[in-house]
């Protein structure tokens, strides 16, 4: 068996072995959440869907689509539409990130039942 910290081995101390097993499971949960967050994207749209913004969980802009019809808005209205779509994308990615992180916020992951 392998743990995130290397091959599993017995320390000779059952309590220490149990704590290391719990720590290994928690580390695996953190790694999964980290991978899931890296893939999380939020989307926002404005101006009847003619402007679409996509952002990553860290807030980086990952996509911007401007339909040719949006060019009729004029520069100020187009700028406002982009800002609105970006803000909506930020809210969307924040909500998704909260869902991804929910397993880490569950108090049960910090408590491992004692051995039977």
Secondary structure, DSSP 8 states (H G I E B T S, - for coil): -EETTEE----S-HHHHHHHHHHHHHHHHHHHHHHHHHH-EEEEEETTTTEEEEEETTS-EEEEEE-GGGGGG-HHHHHHHHHHHHHHHHHHHHHHHHHHHHHHH-GGGG------
